Every structure is written in C-alpha cells, then in structure tokens.
Amino acid sequence: MLPAWWTRKGTKVRLTARANVKSPKMQGGSGLSLDEIVQFNWEIALGDQTLSLAELQALARLKAPLVRVRGQWVQLNAEEIQEAIQLWKKKGSRQATAQEIVRMALGAGEPVGGFAFEGVQATGWIDELLQKLQNGAGLEQMDIPETFCGTLRPYQQRGYAWLAYLRRWGLGACLADDMGLGKNHSDAGFDTAGLAFQR
C-alpha cells in the first residue's frame, strides 16, 4: 500500500503550523482596538488534521521515515518531528496584540521554525474582524454625510463603508478603481482595497 504521492499521483502531506485564537463575541460599543492583547496557541497540523503533543511524541518514538497517521501514509523525518515538539513546548501558548494576529492572517506573520504557515483559525471578535477584512463579510452600510454634494453609486457606497470600517480600527487603506482610461463610470462594477500596515 503506497501513498499517492509516492507514485507521483498526489500531493505529499507535510507538517504545517497555524495560530488558533479564541476571543469573546464582539459587543456593540465595546471600544475594542488592535492594541488589545489576545491569547493564542500554535497548533501542528498534518493536512487538515491537528496533531496532539502525544501523537507527535509517539511519531518520534517510531523512528521510521514512512508512517501511517489517521489512515494516511506520510513521510516524516526525525528532525521535523522534533522541531514540531519543540514549537509545541516553547511557543505553544502565547500572547500577541490583535494587530499582530491580523498581520499573520494576511500573510505578514513571522516564520514558524521550518514549517509552512497555514494561517489563523479564530473565534469571537477576532474572527469577525478577519472575516470583514478578508472578504467584506457583513460590512454595514454607512449613511452618506449631509454635507456631501453628489450621488454615490452602489460600489462607491461599499467603498465608503469599507474605508469607514478601516478607520474605526485605525488601519490605513488604498481604495482603487480599475475601470481604466476611456471607460464610463457606469462600467466600473466593483472596487478593490488593500490594507497598509506600518511598523
């Protein structure tokens, strides 16, 4: 019984690291900011399966390059397993600011040993924040100021709401319209935005 990747018919499964963040639900008028300190744990995963410290230690004792873990064959070397155990023991539970968590989720996180970074898994208000930053989920529509002279198209209203949301969290942004030269405004059906972090 050979794993699919052994015969080059599949993708080799590797150990990866991800940050698991738990926070309470966001409450209206709670005054939260990106300076809030949150607790998170590093987790070691094999594909979509999270491994416990006991499982990693059991793998280390096998001292075999090819092992069967939860129904799938994987190739692991002793050095890789020991690095995972050390990460679990030394950096298993940590504190960070919400801004550091957001940076990690958006791909600007610190390298974790020799492991590929799988991303951030969050609950509570951190999860709500990341969902809105990554895909605009549940973004509230903003009332246009009475002092504004003009009419905003739907995509412009979404852009305004997006900028207002980022301002609330103290984040910089760049809002761009890719309609190009010579096109009528009505042809532009969407807006794109990027976050700016400063060290």
Phi, psi and omega per residue, in radians:
M1 nan 1.834 -3.120
L2 -1.804 2.488 3.054
P3 -1.157 2.658 -3.075
A4 -1.024 -0.672 -3.094
W5 -1.200 -0.372 3.128
W6 -1.107 -0.636 3.141
T7 -1.712 0.266 3.081
R8 1.105 0.511 3.096
K9 -1.910 0.083 -3.123
G10 -2.687 3.130 -3.124
T11 -1.685 2.331 3.126
K12 -1.210 2.326 3.136
V13 -1.523 2.275 -3.122
R14 -2.143 2.815 3.036
L15 -1.262 2.371 3.097
T16 -2.308 2.836 3.121
A17 -2.058 2.502 3.070
R18 -2.500 2.707 -3.135
A19 -1.701 2.236 3.128
N20 -1.897 1.978 -3.045
V21 -2.005 2.270 3.083
K22 -2.082 2.275 3.113
S23 -2.530 2.752 3.124
P24 -1.203 2.886 3.125
K25 -1.159 2.611 3.134
M26 -1.271 2.274 3.123
Q27 -1.907 2.502 3.138
G28 -1.046 2.351 3.111
G29 1.151 0.475 -3.080
S30 -1.363 -0.248 3.111
G31 1.216 0.490 3.138
L32 -1.257 2.672 3.092
S33 -2.499 2.990 3.129
L34 -1.282 -0.072 3.078
D35 -1.513 -0.094 3.138
E36 -1.055 2.426 3.094
I37 -1.566 2.230 3.126
V38 -2.174 2.704 3.121
Q39 -1.701 2.400 3.054
F40 -2.535 2.787 -3.138
N41 -2.094 2.452 2.967
W42 -1.408 2.377 3.083
E43 -2.129 2.545 3.054
I44 -1.826 2.236 -3.110
A45 -2.151 2.661 3.047
L46 -2.140 1.789 -2.971
G47 1.170 -2.186 3.106
D48 -1.742 0.190 -3.119
Q49 -1.814 2.192 3.070
T50 -1.443 2.294 -3.122
L51 -1.735 2.462 3.087
S52 -1.505 2.901 3.097
L53 -1.071 -0.681 3.137
A54 -1.075 -0.696 3.133
E55 -1.172 -0.705 3.112
L56 -1.107 -0.731 3.138
Q57 -1.165 -0.612 3.092
A58 -1.154 -0.688 3.107
L59 -1.133 -0.667 3.135
A60 -1.116 -0.627 -3.128
R61 -1.248 -0.454 -3.125
L62 -1.154 -0.634 -3.136
K63 0.917 0.690 3.122
A64 -2.134 2.379 -3.095
P65 -1.246 -0.463 -3.118
L66 -2.088 2.002 -3.094
V67 -2.299 2.762 3.113
R68 -1.812 2.044 -3.101
V69 -2.092 2.034 3.127
R70 0.846 0.813 3.035
G71 1.524 0.016 3.125
Q72 -2.270 2.496 3.132
W73 -1.449 2.303 3.125
V74 -2.365 2.655 3.092
Q75 -1.863 2.050 -3.122
L76 -2.301 2.387 3.057
N77 -1.720 2.773 -3.051
A78 -1.054 -0.650 -3.120
E79 -1.119 -0.728 3.138
E80 -1.109 -0.727 3.138
I81 -1.164 -0.731 3.131
Q82 -1.120 -0.659 3.089
E83 -1.096 -0.695 3.125
A84 -1.133 -0.711 3.125
I85 -1.137 -0.735 3.137
Q86 -1.146 -0.688 3.091
L87 -1.062 -0.750 -3.134
W88 -1.081 -0.771 -3.061
K89 -1.321 -0.725 -3.038
K90 -1.507 -0.669 -3.038
K91 -2.106 0.273 -3.049
G92 -0.935 -0.880 -3.122
S93 -2.058 2.204 -3.068
R94 -2.440 2.920 3.016
Q95 -2.044 2.581 3.106
A96 -2.724 2.832 3.050
T97 -1.367 2.764 3.103
A98 -1.041 -0.587 3.126
Q99 -1.113 -0.692 3.108
E100 -1.125 -0.657 3.105
I101 -1.141 -0.746 3.118
V102 -1.085 -0.749 3.119
R103 -1.031 -0.773 3.129
M104 -1.086 -0.769 -3.092
A105 -1.119 -0.535 -3.108
L106 -1.631 0.175 3.023
G107 1.647 0.180 -3.134
A108 -1.931 0.465 -3.076
G109 -1.432 2.947 3.135
E110 -1.343 2.540 3.079
P111 -1.074 2.539 -3.124
V112 -1.971 1.606 -3.132
G113 0.974 -2.366 3.112
G114 -1.782 0.342 -3.048
F115 -1.722 2.604 3.007
A116 -1.235 2.434 -3.121
F117 -1.553 2.093 -3.057
E118 -1.556 -0.182 3.111
G119 2.034 -2.949 -3.094
V120 -1.954 2.301 3.042
Q121 -1.970 2.063 -2.990
A122 -2.304 2.811 3.011
T123 -2.286 2.957 3.067
G124 1.224 -2.618 -3.027
W125 -1.192 -0.462 3.064
I126 -1.135 -0.735 3.110
D127 -1.103 -0.778 3.118
E128 -1.040 -0.753 3.137
L129 -1.085 -0.824 -3.120
L130 -1.128 -0.678 3.125
Q131 -1.064 -0.710 -3.140
K132 -1.277 -0.657 -3.136
L133 -1.229 -0.593 -3.054
Q134 -1.511 -0.573 -3.110
N135 -2.481 0.181 3.081
G136 1.226 0.313 -3.079
A137 -1.100 2.216 3.060
G138 1.209 0.436 3.140
L139 -1.220 2.209 -3.083
E140 -1.369 2.435 3.106
Q141 -1.313 2.391 -3.087
M142 -1.735 2.517 3.025
D143 -1.274 2.348 3.128
I144 -1.333 2.307 -3.141
P145 -0.997 2.486 -3.137
E146 -1.114 -0.420 -3.131
T147 -1.342 -0.161 3.132
F148 -1.360 2.208 3.132
C149 -1.764 1.890 -3.141
G150 2.518 -3.119 3.134
T151 -2.223 2.215 3.122
L152 -1.585 2.374 3.038
R153 -1.302 2.835 -3.095
P154 -0.921 -0.759 -3.128
Y155 -1.193 -0.509 3.078
Q156 -1.263 -0.624 3.077
Q157 -1.123 -0.691 3.089
R158 -1.120 -0.713 3.110
G159 -1.100 -0.700 3.119
Y160 -1.131 -0.747 3.115
A161 -1.114 -0.669 3.134
W162 -1.111 -0.810 3.137
L163 -1.122 -0.699 3.136
A164 -1.130 -0.665 3.136
Y165 -1.144 -0.761 3.135
L166 -1.136 -0.672 3.125
R167 -1.097 -0.657 3.122
R168 -1.021 -0.616 -3.117
W169 -1.660 0.083 3.103
G170 1.291 0.505 -3.125
L171 -1.827 2.487 3.043
G172 -1.478 2.798 -3.120
A173 -2.648 2.777 3.027
C174 -2.212 1.993 -3.124
L175 -1.755 2.186 -3.057
A176 -2.225 2.608 3.086
D177 -2.107 2.110 -3.036
D178 -1.718 0.539 -3.058
M179 -1.206 -0.419 3.090
G180 1.434 2.973 -3.125
L181 -1.294 2.511 3.043
G182 1.456 -0.069 3.136
K183 -1.639 2.585 3.078
N184 -1.333 2.558 -3.137
H185 -0.969 -0.560 -3.083
S186 -1.192 -0.268 3.126
D187 -1.391 -0.309 -3.104
A188 -1.496 1.919 -3.029
G189 -1.758 0.058 -3.108
F190 -2.739 2.967 3.072
D191 -2.273 2.679 3.087
T192 -2.170 2.665 -3.121
A193 -2.525 2.657 3.090
G194 -2.290 2.620 3.141
L195 -1.597 2.562 3.084
A196 -2.104 2.090 3.076
F197 -1.886 2.481 3.096
Q198 -2.081 2.371 3.099
R199 -1.360 nan nan
